[in-house]
Amino acid sequence: MAIARQVTLNGLAILNEDKQLDAYYRAWLAVGDGSFVEVAQDYDDFADAMRRKLLREIEPEPIVGLR
């Protein structure tokens, strides 16, 4: 439905309990032009990962090298 409506979905995977969650998000969640999955290694890294995700979403030009 998101693809049909041209919606972009990004993700933020916290790998604390499932080290493969980011791969799952990339395969099944992230859709649309420029979609991405940001990764937090654990709960302590969540705030930094959320900041990176939000900055990527509002930047007028993509930041190269953060994928």
Secondary structure, 3 states (H helix, E strand, C coil): CCCCCCCCECEEEECCCCCCHHHHHHHHCCECCCCCEEEECCHHHHHHHHHHHHHHHHCCCCCCCCC
